[in-house]
Amino acid sequence: MKVMTRQPVNNNRYFEGRLESFRQGRLTLDLSVASKKSRKKMGTAAEPEQKIEIEFGNVEKANLVPEI
């Protein structure tokens, strides 16, 4: 899943990872599955089990990315 937020989260607005859960209005993304290209764009070298929580109200745009 690719997510763009309205306000920065951890100094970033663009995230790509696997949607792990959606509970109580918060998305949890596992960033460790992001491609190398996406990691470079996000400005981080995603470590194993790196996760981020994003308030649903802060999501400006979200797209599903198929895993093949």
Predicted model as a PDB file, atoms N, CA, C, CB and O in Angstrom, pLDDT in the B-factor column:
MODEL        1                                                                  
ATOM      1  N   MET A   1       0.837  -1.154   0.000  1.00 93.00           N  
ATOM      2  CA  MET A   1       0.000   0.000   0.000  1.00 93.00           C  
ATOM      3  C   MET A   1       0.896   1.236   0.000  1.00 93.00           C  
ATOM      4  CB  MET A   1      -0.960  -0.013   1.205  1.00 93.00           C  
ATOM      5  O   MET A   1       1.900   1.288   0.710  1.00 93.00           O  
ATOM      6  N   LYS A   2       0.524   2.219  -0.797  1.00 96.00           N  
ATOM      7  CA  LYS A   2       1.205   3.510  -0.804  1.00 96.00           C  
ATOM      8  C   LYS A   2       0.282   4.523  -0.148  1.00 96.00           C  
ATOM      9  CB  LYS A   2       1.593   3.953  -2.258  1.00 96.00           C  
ATOM     10  O   LYS A   2      -0.907   4.584  -0.458  1.00 96.00           O  
ATOM     11  N   VAL A   3       0.836   5.316   0.762  1.00 97.00           N  
ATOM     12  CA  VAL A   3       0.048   6.287   1.504  1.00 97.00           C  
ATOM     13  C   VAL A   3       0.736   7.651   1.448  1.00 97.00           C  
ATOM     14  CB  VAL A   3      -0.150   5.829   2.970  1.00 97.00           C  
ATOM     15  O   VAL A   3       1.948   7.757   1.636  1.00 97.00           O  
ATOM     16  N   MET A   4      -0.058   8.690   1.189  1.00 98.00           N  
ATOM     17  CA  MET A   4       0.425  10.058   1.286  1.00 98.00           C  
ATOM     18  C   MET A   4      -0.408  10.730   2.377  1.00 98.00           C  
ATOM     19  CB  MET A   4       0.318  10.825  -0.100  1.00 98.00           C  
ATOM     20  O   MET A   4      -1.637  10.680   2.343  1.00 98.00           O  
ATOM     21  N   THR A   5       0.262  11.356   3.338  1.00 98.00           N  
ATOM     22  CA  THR A   5      -0.433  11.988   4.445  1.00 98.00           C  
ATOM     23  C   THR A   5      -0.599  13.492   4.211  1.00 98.00           C  
ATOM     24  CB  THR A   5       0.318  11.734   5.748  1.00 98.00           C  
ATOM     25  O   THR A   5       0.126  14.095   3.419  1.00 98.00           O  
ATOM     26  N   ARG A   6      -1.562  14.079   4.911  1.00 98.00           N  
ATOM     27  CA  ARG A   6      -1.781  15.529   4.844  1.00 98.00           C  
ATOM     28  C   ARG A   6      -0.681  16.262   5.613  1.00 98.00           C  
ATOM     29  CB  ARG A   6      -3.179  15.901   5.413  1.00 98.00           C  
ATOM     30  O   ARG A   6      -0.123  17.246   5.127  1.00 98.00           O  
ATOM     31  N   GLN A   7      -0.381  15.782   6.797  1.00 97.00           N  
ATOM     32  CA  GLN A   7       0.662  16.346   7.648  1.00 97.00           C  
ATOM     33  C   GLN A   7       1.772  15.305   7.802  1.00 97.00           C  
ATOM     34  CB  GLN A   7       0.088  16.771   9.045  1.00 97.00           C  
ATOM     35  O   GLN A   7       1.494  14.106   7.819  1.00 97.00           O  
ATOM     36  N   PRO A   8       3.021  15.749   7.913  1.00 97.00           N  
ATOM     37  CA  PRO A   8       4.143  14.794   8.055  1.00 97.00           C  
ATOM     38  C   PRO A   8       4.022  13.922   9.305  1.00 97.00           C  
ATOM     39  CB  PRO A   8       5.470  15.550   8.097  1.00 97.00           C  
ATOM     40  O   PRO A   8       3.550  14.362  10.353  1.00 97.00           O  
ATOM     41  N   VAL A   9       4.455  12.694   9.160  1.00 96.00           N  
ATOM     42  CA  VAL A   9       4.577  11.743  10.262  1.00 96.00           C  
ATOM     43  C   VAL A   9       6.047  11.338  10.272  1.00 96.00           C  
ATOM     44  CB  VAL A   9       3.598  10.478  10.096  1.00 96.00           C  
ATOM     45  O   VAL A   9       6.551  10.808   9.282  1.00 96.00           O  
ATOM     46  N   ASN A  10       6.730  11.580  11.370  1.00 92.00           N  
ATOM     47  CA  ASN A  10       8.181  11.334  11.444  1.00 92.00           C  
ATOM     48  C   ASN A  10       8.913  12.057  10.315  1.00 92.00           C  
ATOM     49  CB  ASN A  10       8.479   9.817  11.379  1.00 92.00           C  
ATOM     50  O   ASN A  10       9.812  11.494   9.690  1.00 92.00           O  
ATOM     51  N   ASN A  11       8.531  13.291  10.060  1.00 94.00           N  
ATOM     52  CA  ASN A  11       9.147  14.152   9.037  1.00 94.00           C  
ATOM     53  C   ASN A  11       8.993  13.627   7.621  1.00 94.00           C  
ATOM     54  CB  ASN A  11      10.605  14.324   9.333  1.00 94.00           C  
ATOM     55  O   ASN A  11       9.837  13.904   6.769  1.00 94.00           O  
ATOM     56  N   ASN A  12       7.943  12.880   7.353  1.00 95.00           N  
ATOM     57  CA  ASN A  12       7.722  12.320   6.024  1.00 95.00           C  
ATOM     58  C   ASN A  12       6.226  12.297   5.726  1.00 95.00           C  
ATOM     59  CB  ASN A  12       8.327  10.895   5.916  1.00 95.00           C  
ATOM     60  O   ASN A  12       5.396  12.156   6.625  1.00 95.00           O  
ATOM     61  N   ARG A  13       5.902  12.438   4.439  1.00 97.00           N  
ATOM     62  CA  ARG A  13       4.495  12.369   4.033  1.00 97.00           C  
ATOM     63  C   ARG A  13       4.202  11.171   3.134  1.00 97.00           C  
ATOM     64  CB  ARG A  13       4.102  13.646   3.317  1.00 97.00           C  
ATOM     65  O   ARG A  13       3.035  10.884   2.864  1.00 97.00           O  
ATOM     66  N   TYR A  14       5.224  10.469   2.666  1.00 97.00           N  
ATOM     67  CA  TYR A  14       5.046   9.362   1.729  1.00 97.00           C  
ATOM     68  C   TYR A  14       5.535   8.067   2.351  1.00 97.00           C  
ATOM     69  CB  TYR A  14       5.789   9.635   0.411  1.00 97.00           C  
ATOM     70  O   TYR A  14       6.650   7.986   2.866  1.00 97.00           O  
ATOM     71  N   PHE A  15       4.672   7.049   2.292  1.00 95.00           N  
ATOM     72  CA  PHE A  15       5.011   5.756   2.881  1.00 95.00           C  
ATOM     73  C   PHE A  15       4.560   4.639   1.952  1.00 95.00           C  
ATOM     74  CB  PHE A  15       4.364   5.596   4.277  1.00 95.00           C  
ATOM     75  O   PHE A  15       3.552   4.759   1.257  1.00 95.00           O  
ATOM     76  N   GLU A  16       5.320   3.554   1.952  1.00 95.00           N  
ATOM     77  CA  GLU A  16       4.908   2.349   1.239  1.00 95.00           C  
ATOM     78  C   GLU A  16       5.239   1.153   2.114  1.00 95.00           C  
ATOM     79  CB  GLU A  16       5.605   2.240  -0.158  1.00 95.00           C  
ATOM     80  O   GLU A  16       6.349   1.026   2.632  1.00 95.00           O  
ATOM     81  N   GLY A  17       4.259   0.285   2.266  1.00 94.00           N  
ATOM     82  CA  GLY A  17       4.462  -0.905   3.070  1.00 94.00           C  
ATOM     83  C   GLY A  17       3.213  -1.775   3.035  1.00 94.00           C  
ATOM     84  O   GLY A  17       2.250  -1.485   2.325  1.00 94.00           O  
ATOM     85  N   ARG A  18       3.251  -2.828   3.803  1.00 93.00           N  
ATOM     86  CA  ARG A  18       2.119  -3.745   3.881  1.00 93.00           C  
ATOM     87  C   ARG A  18       1.179  -3.273   4.984  1.00 93.00           C  
ATOM     88  CB  ARG A  18       2.596  -5.206   4.143  1.00 93.00           C  
ATOM     89  O   ARG A  18       1.606  -3.003   6.107  1.00 93.00           O  
ATOM     90  N   LEU A  19      -0.099  -3.176   4.652  1.00 94.00           N  
ATOM     91  CA  LEU A  19      -1.097  -2.804   5.647  1.00 94.00           C  
ATOM     92  C   LEU A  19      -1.216  -3.941   6.645  1.00 94.00           C  
ATOM     93  CB  LEU A  19      -2.475  -2.489   4.984  1.00 94.00           C  
ATOM     94  O   LEU A  19      -1.639  -5.043   6.298  1.00 94.00           O  
ATOM     95  N   GLU A  20      -0.846  -3.671   7.869  1.00 95.00           N  
ATOM     96  CA  GLU A  20      -0.874  -4.704   8.895  1.00 95.00           C  
ATOM     97  C   GLU A  20      -2.205  -4.719   9.633  1.00 95.00           C  
ATOM     98  CB  GLU A  20       0.266  -4.499   9.880  1.00 95.00           C  
ATOM     99  O   GLU A  20      -2.760  -5.781   9.913  1.00 95.00           O  
ATOM    100  N   SER A  21      -2.715  -3.517   9.947  1.00 96.00           N  
ATOM    101  CA  SER A  21      -3.995  -3.466  10.638  1.00 96.00           C  
ATOM    102  C   SER A  21      -4.620  -2.086  10.490  1.00 96.00           C  
ATOM    103  CB  SER A  21      -3.823  -3.822  12.121  1.00 96.00           C  
ATOM    104  O   SER A  21      -3.961  -1.104  10.149  1.00 96.00           O  
ATOM    105  N   PHE A  22      -5.929  -2.056  10.763  1.00 96.00           N  
ATOM    106  CA  PHE A  22      -6.673  -0.808  10.849  1.00 96.00           C  
ATOM    107  C   PHE A  22      -7.574  -0.925  12.055  1.00 96.00           C  
ATOM    108  CB  PHE A  22      -7.492  -0.513   9.539  1.00 96.00           C  
ATOM    109  O   PHE A  22      -8.577  -1.639  12.025  1.00 96.00           O  
ATOM    110  N   ARG A  23      -7.217  -0.220  13.124  1.00 96.00           N  
ATOM    111  CA  ARG A  23      -7.973  -0.289  14.368  1.00 96.00           C  
ATOM    112  C   ARG A  23      -8.126   1.105  14.955  1.00 96.00           C  
ATOM    113  CB  ARG A  23      -7.285  -1.230  15.379  1.00 96.00           C  
ATOM    114  O   ARG A  23      -7.182   1.895  14.949  1.00 96.00           O  
ATOM    115  N   GLN A  24      -9.286   1.397  15.447  1.00 96.00           N  
ATOM    116  CA  GLN A  24      -9.578   2.645  16.149  1.00 96.00           C  
ATOM    117  C   GLN A  24      -9.115   3.870  15.360  1.00 96.00           C  
ATOM    118  CB  GLN A  24      -8.920   2.636  17.518  1.00 96.00           C  
ATOM    119  O   GLN A  24      -8.563   4.814  15.925  1.00 96.00           O  
ATOM    120  N   GLY A  25      -9.347   3.838  14.052  1.00 96.00           N  
ATOM    121  CA  GLY A  25      -9.028   4.978  13.210  1.00 96.00           C  
ATOM    122  C   GLY A  25      -7.561   5.167  12.906  1.00 96.00           C  
ATOM    123  O   GLY A  25      -7.147   6.259  12.517  1.00 96.00           O  
ATOM    124  N   ARG A  26      -6.750   4.106  13.077  1.00 97.00           N  
ATOM    125  CA  ARG A  26      -5.318   4.196  12.805  1.00 97.00           C  
ATOM    126  C   ARG A  26      -4.872   3.057  11.897  1.00 97.00           C  
ATOM    127  CB  ARG A  26      -4.518   4.176  14.116  1.00 97.00           C  
ATOM    128  O   ARG A  26      -5.201   1.893  12.123  1.00 97.00           O  
ATOM    129  N   LEU A  27      -4.110   3.423  10.857  1.00 96.00           N  
ATOM    130  CA  LEU A  27      -3.491   2.436   9.978  1.00 96.00           C  
ATOM    131  C   LEU A  27      -2.138   2.045  10.557  1.00 96.00           C  
ATOM    132  CB  LEU A  27      -3.337   2.988   8.529  1.00 96.00           C  
ATOM    133  O   LEU A  27      -1.401   2.908  11.034  1.00 96.00           O  
ATOM    134  N   THR A  28      -1.804   0.774  10.525  1.00 97.00           N  
ATOM    135  CA  THR A  28      -0.459   0.338  10.880  1.00 97.00           C  
ATOM    136  C   THR A  28       0.153  -0.265   9.628  1.00 97.00           C  
ATOM    137  CB  THR A  28      -0.470  -0.692  12.077  1.00 97.00           C  
ATOM    138  O   THR A  28      -0.359  -1.237   9.072  1.00 97.00           O  
ATOM    139  N   LEU A  29       1.278   0.337   9.185  1.00 96.00           N  
ATOM    140  CA  LEU A  29       1.986  -0.143   8.002  1.00 96.00           C  
ATOM    141  C   LEU A  29       3.298  -0.777   8.410  1.00 96.00           C  
ATOM    142  CB  LEU A  29       2.229   0.999   7.004  1.00 96.00           C  
ATOM    143  O   LEU A  29       4.023  -0.235   9.244  1.00 96.00           O  
ATOM    144  N   ASP A  30       3.608  -1.928   7.822  1.00 94.00           N  
ATOM    145  CA  ASP A  30       4.903  -2.578   7.997  1.00 94.00           C  
ATOM    146  C   ASP A  30       5.774  -2.089   6.851  1.00 94.00           C  
ATOM    147  CB  ASP A  30       4.783  -4.165   8.018  1.00 94.00           C  
ATOM    148  O   ASP A  30       5.579  -2.502   5.708  1.00 94.00           O  
ATOM    149  N   LEU A  31       6.735  -1.212   7.142  1.00 93.00           N  
ATOM    150  CA  LEU A  31       7.574  -0.603   6.110  1.00 93.00           C  
ATOM    151  C   LEU A  31       8.715  -1.502   5.668  1.00 93.00           C  
ATOM    152  CB  LEU A  31       8.130   0.700   6.606  1.00 93.00           C  
ATOM    153  O   LEU A  31       9.380  -1.203   4.677  1.00 93.00           O  
ATOM    154  N   SER A  32       8.960  -2.594   6.377  1.00 89.00           N  
ATOM    155  CA  SER A  32      10.097  -3.456   6.041  1.00 89.00           C  
ATOM    156  C   SER A  32       9.904  -4.174   4.705  1.00 89.00           C  
ATOM    157  CB  SER A  32      10.317  -4.480   7.144  1.00 89.00           C  
ATOM    158  O   SER A  32      10.868  -4.710   4.159  1.00 89.00           O  
ATOM    159  N   VAL A  33       8.680  -4.196   4.166  1.00 81.00           N  
ATOM    160  CA  VAL A  33       8.433  -4.872   2.901  1.00 81.00           C  
ATOM    161  C   VAL A  33       8.494  -3.909   1.715  1.00 81.00           C  
ATOM    162  CB  VAL A  33       7.083  -5.561   2.938  1.00 81.00           C  
ATOM    163  O   VAL A  33       8.280  -4.329   0.578  1.00 81.00           O  
ATOM    164  N   ALA A  34       8.780  -2.632   1.954  1.00 73.00           N  
ATOM    165  CA  ALA A  34       8.847  -1.644   0.870  1.00 73.00           C  
ATOM    166  C   ALA A  34      10.025  -1.947  -0.040  1.00 73.00           C  
ATOM    167  CB  ALA A  34       8.963  -0.210   1.437  1.00 73.00           C  
ATOM    168  O   ALA A  34      11.052  -2.459   0.405  1.00 73.00           O  
ATOM    169  N   SER A  35       9.869  -1.627  -1.315  1.00 60.00           N  
ATOM    170  CA  SER A  35      10.940  -1.836  -2.276  1.00 60.00           C  
ATOM    171  C   SER A  35      12.089  -0.875  -2.013  1.00 60.00           C  
ATOM    172  CB  SER A  35      10.420  -1.666  -3.705  1.00 60.00           C  
ATOM    173  O   SER A  35      11.911   0.131  -1.327  1.00 60.00           O  
ATOM    174  N   LYS A  36      13.267  -1.176  -2.552  1.00 54.00           N  
ATOM    175  CA  LYS A  36      14.429  -0.304  -2.374  1.00 54.00           C  
ATOM    176  C   LYS A  36      14.160   1.076  -2.940  1.00 54.00           C  
ATOM    177  CB  LYS A  36      15.666  -0.912  -3.037  1.00 54.00           C  
ATOM    178  O   LYS A  36      14.582   2.076  -2.359  1.00 54.00           O  
ATOM    179  N   LYS A  37      13.461   1.146  -4.072  1.00 53.00           N  
ATOM    180  CA  LYS A  37      13.128   2.431  -4.689  1.00 53.00           C  
ATOM    181  C   LYS A  37      12.274   3.275  -3.744  1.00 53.00           C  
ATOM    182  CB  LYS A  37      12.388   2.214  -6.027  1.00 53.00           C  
ATOM    183  O   LYS A  37      12.507   4.474  -3.595  1.00 53.00           O  
ATOM    184  N   SER A  38      11.297   2.651  -3.114  1.00 56.00           N  
ATOM    185  CA  SER A  38      10.414   3.366  -2.187  1.00 56.00           C  
ATOM    186  C   SER A  38      11.168   3.807  -0.946  1.00 56.00           C  
ATOM    187  CB  SER A  38       9.225   2.488  -1.791  1.00 56.00           C  
ATOM    188  O   SER A  38      10.928   4.903  -0.440  1.00 56.00           O  
ATOM    189  N   ARG A  39      12.072   2.980  -0.446  1.00 53.00           N  
ATOM    190  CA  ARG A  39      12.854   3.344   0.737  1.00 53.00           C  
ATOM    191  C   ARG A  39      13.678   4.597   0.465  1.00 53.00           C  
ATOM    192  CB  ARG A  39      13.775   2.182   1.160  1.00 53.00           C  
ATOM    193  O   ARG A  39      13.798   5.473   1.321  1.00 53.00           O  
ATOM    194  N   LYS A  40      14.239   4.669  -0.732  1.00 56.00           N  
ATOM    195  CA  LYS A  40      15.043   5.834  -1.095  1.00 56.00           C  
ATOM    196  C   LYS A  40      14.162   7.081  -1.133  1.00 56.00           C  
ATOM    197  CB  LYS A  40      15.738   5.618  -2.461  1.00 56.00           C  
ATOM    198  O   LYS A  40      14.571   8.137  -0.650  1.00 56.00           O  
ATOM    199  N   LYS A  41      12.963   6.974  -1.700  1.00 55.00           N  
ATOM    200  CA  LYS A  41      12.030   8.102  -1.782  1.00 55.00           C  
ATOM    201  C   LYS A  41      11.593   8.546  -0.395  1.00 55.00           C  
ATOM    202  CB  LYS A  41      10.803   7.728  -2.624  1.00 55.00           C  
ATOM    203  O   LYS A  41      11.445   9.740  -0.138  1.00 55.00           O  
ATOM    204  N   MET A  42      11.385   7.568   0.513  1.00 56.00           N  
ATOM    205  CA  MET A  42      10.951   7.883   1.866  1.00 56.00           C  
ATOM    206  C   MET A  42      12.099   8.431   2.704  1.00 56.00           C  
ATOM    207  CB  MET A  42      10.362   6.650   2.531  1.00 56.00           C  
ATOM    208  O   MET A  42      11.878   8.960   3.794  1.00 56.00           O  
ATOM    209  N   GLY A  43      13.340   8.304   2.192  1.00 57.00           N  
ATOM    210  CA  GLY A  43      14.479   8.833   2.927  1.00 57.00           C  
ATOM    211  C   GLY A  43      14.908   7.979   4.097  1.00 57.00           C  
ATOM    212  O   GLY A  43      15.598   8.461   4.995  1.00 57.00           O  
ATOM    213  N   THR A  44      14.509   6.704   4.102  1.00 55.00           N  
ATOM    214  CA  THR A  44      14.891   5.813   5.193  1.00 55.00           C  
ATOM    215  C   THR A  44      15.319   4.471   4.632  1.00 55.00           C  
ATOM    216  CB  THR A  44      13.731   5.635   6.192  1.00 55.00           C  
ATOM    217  O   THR A  44      14.873   4.043   3.568  1.00 55.00           O  
ATOM    218  N   ALA A  45      16.183   3.832   5.367  1.00 53.00           N  
ATOM    219  CA  ALA A  45      16.521   2.445   5.064  1.00 53.00           C  
ATOM    220  C   ALA A  45      15.686   1.616   6.028  1.00 53.00           C  
ATOM    221  CB  ALA A  45      18.091   2.148   5.210  1.00 53.00           C  
ATOM    222  O   ALA A  45      16.071   1.419   7.181  1.00 53.00           O  
ATOM    223  N   ALA A  46      14.560   1.138   5.563  1.00 47.00           N  
ATOM    224  CA  ALA A  46      13.627   0.427   6.436  1.00 47.00           C  
ATOM    225  C   ALA A  46      14.297  -0.797   7.047  1.00 47.00           C  
ATOM    226  CB  ALA A  46      12.366   0.011   5.659  1.00 47.00           C  
ATOM    227  O   ALA A  46      14.858  -1.633   6.339  1.00 47.00           O  
ATOM    228  N   GLU A  47      14.231  -0.887   8.357  1.00 54.00           N  
ATOM    229  CA  GLU A  47      14.792  -2.008   9.076  1.00 54.00           C  
ATOM    230  C   GLU A  47      13.726  -3.085   9.213  1.00 54.00           C  
ATOM    231  CB  GLU A  47      15.326  -1.570  10.459  1.00 54.00           C  
ATOM    232  O   GLU A  47      12.535  -2.790   9.115  1.00 54.00           O  
ATOM    233  N   PRO A  48      14.137  -4.331   9.439  1.00 58.00           N  
ATOM    234  CA  PRO A  48      13.141  -5.383   9.633  1.00 58.00           C  
ATOM    235  C   PRO A  48      12.180  -5.019  10.759  1.00 58.00           C  
ATOM    236  CB  PRO A  48      13.825  -6.721   9.934  1.00 58.00           C  
ATOM    237  O   PRO A  48      12.589  -4.493  11.793  1.00 58.00           O  
ATOM    238  N   GLU A  49      10.911  -5.304  10.548  1.00 63.00           N  
ATOM    239  CA  GLU A  49       9.851  -5.059  11.526  1.00 63.00           C  
ATOM    240  C   GLU A  49       9.634  -3.581  11.827  1.00 63.00           C  
ATOM    241  CB  GLU A  49      10.165  -5.780  12.801  1.00 63.00           C  
ATOM    242  O   GLU A  49       9.088  -3.249  12.879  1.00 63.00           O  
ATOM    243  N   GLN A  50      10.046  -2.688  10.935  1.00 91.00           N  
ATOM    244  CA  GLN A  50       9.778  -1.269  11.137  1.00 91.00           C  
ATOM    245  C   GLN A  50       8.326  -1.000  10.798  1.00 91.00           C  
ATOM    246  CB  GLN A  50      10.723  -0.384  10.277  1.00 91.00           C  
ATOM    247  O   GLN A  50       7.868  -1.314   9.699  1.00 91.00           O  
ATOM    248  N   LYS A  51       7.603  -0.418  11.742  1.00 94.00           N  
ATOM    249  CA  LYS A  51       6.178  -0.161  11.564  1.00 94.00           C  
ATOM    250  C   LYS A  51       5.881   1.286  11.890  1.00 94.00           C  
ATOM    251  CB  LYS A  51       5.330  -1.100  12.446  1.00 94.00           C  
ATOM    252  O   LYS A  51       6.598   1.928  12.658  1.00 94.00           O  
ATOM    253  N   ILE A  52       4.812   1.790  11.293  1.00 95.00           N  
ATOM    254  CA  ILE A  52       4.384   3.155  11.559  1.00 95.00           C  
ATOM    255  C   ILE A  52       2.869   3.175  11.667  1.00 95.00           C  
ATOM    256  CB  ILE A  52       4.876   4.126  10.452  1.00 95.00           C  
ATOM    257  O   ILE A  52       2.174   2.446  10.961  1.00 95.00           O  
ATOM    258  N   GLU A  53       2.367   4.018  12.558  1.00 96.00           N  
ATOM    259  CA  GLU A  53       0.921   4.197  12.710  1.00 96.00           C  
ATOM    260  C   GLU A  53       0.550   5.571  12.172  1.00 96.00           C  
ATOM    261  CB  GLU A  53       0.477   4.041  14.207  1.00 96.00           C  
ATOM    262  O   GLU A  53       1.225   6.562  12.448  1.00 96.00           O  
ATOM    263  N   ILE A  54      -0.528   5.617  11.404  1.00 97.00           N  
ATOM    264  CA  ILE A  54      -0.996   6.855  10.789  1.00 97.00           C  
ATOM    265  C   ILE A  54      -2.479   6.996  11.090  1.00 97.00           C  
ATOM    266  CB  ILE A  54      -0.728   6.868   9.246  1.00 97.00           C  
ATOM    267  O   ILE A  54      -3.256   6.066  10.875  1.00 97.00           O  
ATOM    268  N   GLU A  55      -2.865   8.164  11.590  1.00 97.00           N  
ATOM    269  CA  GLU A  55      -4.280   8.457  11.826  1.00 97.00           C  
ATOM    270  C   GLU A  55      -5.014   8.468  10.485  1.00 97.00           C  
ATOM    271  CB  GLU A  55      -4.456   9.824  12.569  1.00 97.00           C  
ATOM    272  O   GLU A  55      -4.535   9.064   9.521  1.00 97.00           O  
ATOM    273  N   PHE A  56      -6.168   7.815  10.421  1.00 97.00           N  
ATOM    274  CA  PHE A  56      -6.931   7.758   9.180  1.00 97.00           C  
ATOM    275  C   PHE A  56      -7.289   9.154   8.676  1.00 97.00           C  
ATOM    276  CB  PHE A  56      -8.198   6.937   9.380  1.00 97.00           C  
ATOM    277  O   PHE A  56      -7.296   9.383   7.466  1.00 97.00           O  
ATOM    278  N   GLY A  57      -7.583  10.083   9.568  1.00 97.00           N  
ATOM    279  CA  GLY A  57      -7.916  11.450   9.189  1.00 97.00           C  
ATOM    280  C   GLY A  57      -6.752  12.198   8.557  1.00 97.00           C  
ATOM    281  O   GLY A  57      -6.960  13.217   7.899  1.00 97.00           O  
ATOM    282  N   ASN A  58      -5.527  11.707   8.748  1.00 98.00           N  
ATOM    283  CA  ASN A  58      -4.334  12.331   8.185  1.00 98.00           C  
ATOM    284  C   ASN A  58      -3.989  11.757   6.810  1.00 98.00           C  
ATOM    285  CB  ASN A  58      -3.156  12.154   9.132  1.00 98.00           C  
ATOM    286  O   ASN A  58      -3.050  12.231   6.171  1.00 98.00           O  
ATOM    287  N   VAL A  59      -4.725  10.750   6.344  1.00 98.00           N  
ATOM    288  CA  VAL A  59      -4.451  10.129   5.045  1.00 98.00           C  
ATOM    289  C   VAL A  59      -5.065  10.987   3.943  1.00 98.00           C  
ATOM    290  CB  VAL A  59      -5.012   8.673   4.989  1.00 98.00           C  
ATOM    291  O   VAL A  59      -6.279  11.185   3.893  1.00 98.00           O  
ATOM    292  N   GLU A  60      -4.206  11.491   3.064  1.00 98.00           N  
ATOM    293  CA  GLU A  60      -4.685  12.272   1.922  1.00 98.00           C  
ATOM    294  C   GLU A  60      -4.991  11.363   0.741  1.00 98.00           C  
ATOM    295  CB  GLU A  60      -3.648  13.332   1.519  1.00 98.00           C  
ATOM    296  O   GLU A  60      -5.974  11.567   0.028  1.00 98.00           O  
ATOM    297  N   LYS A  61      -4.138  10.354   0.539  1.00 97.00           N  
ATOM    298  CA  LYS A  61      -4.299   9.455  -0.592  1.00 97.00           C  
ATOM    299  C   LYS A  61      -3.706   8.101  -0.228  1.00 97.00           C  
ATOM    300  CB  LYS A  61      -3.628  10.032  -1.868  1.00 97.00           C  
ATOM    301  O   LYS A  61      -2.658   8.028   0.413  1.00 97.00           O  
ATOM    302  N   ALA A  62      -4.379   7.029  -0.638  1.00 96.00           N  
ATOM    303  CA  ALA A  62      -3.872   5.677  -0.395  1.00 96.00           C  
ATOM    304  C   ALA A  62      -4.182   4.817  -1.613  1.00 96.00           C  
ATOM    305  CB  ALA A  62      -4.499   5.058   0.900  1.00 96.00           C  
ATOM    306  O   ALA A  62      -5.285   4.857  -2.157  1.00 96.00           O  
ATOM    307  N   ASN A  63      -3.188   4.039  -2.029  1.00 96.00           N  
ATOM    308  CA  ASN A  63      -3.345   3.141  -3.165  1.00 96.00           C  
ATOM    309  C   ASN A  63      -2.849   1.760  -2.801  1.00 96.00           C  
ATOM    310  CB  ASN A  63      -2.599   3.673  -4.392  1.00 96.00           C  
ATOM    311  O   ASN A  63      -1.834   1.613  -2.120  1.00 96.00           O  
ATOM    312  N   LEU A  64      -3.567   0.750  -3.255  1.00 92.00           N  
ATOM    313  CA  LEU A  64      -3.122  -0.616  -3.078  1.00 92.00           C  
ATOM    314  C   LEU A  64      -2.039  -0.936  -4.102  1.00 92.00           C  
ATOM    315  CB  LEU A  64      -4.303  -1.595  -3.203  1.00 92.00           C  
ATOM    316  O   LEU A  64      -2.128  -0.524  -5.259  1.00 92.00           O  
ATOM    317  N   VAL A  65      -1.014  -1.675  -3.671  1.00 90.00           N  
ATOM    318  CA  VAL A  65       0.052  -2.112  -4.554  1.00 90.00           C  
ATOM    319  C   VAL A  65       0.042  -3.640  -4.501  1.00 90.00           C  
ATOM    320  CB  VAL A  65       1.462  -1.506  -4.134  1.00 90.00           C  
ATOM    321  O   VAL A  65       0.289  -4.221  -3.444  1.00 90.00           O  
ATOM    322  N   PRO A  66      -0.243  -4.297  -5.633  1.00 87.00           N  
ATOM    323  CA  PRO A  66      -0.309  -5.768  -5.603  1.00 87.00           C  
ATOM    324  C   PRO A  66       1.063  -6.388  -5.348  1.00 87.00           C  
ATOM    325  CB  PRO A  66      -0.880  -6.301  -6.925  1.00 87.00           C  
ATOM    326  O   PRO A  66       2.086  -5.906  -5.835  1.00 87.00           O  
ATOM    327  N   GLU A  67       1.052  -7.459  -4.577  1.00 79.00           N  
ATOM    328  CA  GLU A  67       2.285  -8.229  -4.334  1.00 79.00           C  
ATOM    329  C   GLU A  67       2.263  -9.425  -5.267  1.00 79.00           C  
ATOM    330  CB  GLU A  67       2.410  -8.686  -2.823  1.00 79.00           C  
ATOM    331  O   GLU A  67       1.338 -10.237  -5.248  1.00 79.00           O  
ATOM    332  N   ILE A  68       3.292  -9.514  -6.074  1.00 80.00           N  
ATOM    333  CA  ILE A  68       3.362 -10.614  -7.056  1.00 80.00           C  
ATOM    334  C   ILE A  68       4.558 -11.485  -6.756  1.00 80.00           C  
ATOM    335  CB  ILE A  68       3.446 -10.072  -8.507  1.00 80.00           C  
ATOM    336  O   ILE A  68       4.801 -12.465  -7.461  1.00 80.00           O  
TER     337      ILE A  68                                                      
ENDMDL                                                                          
END                                                                             
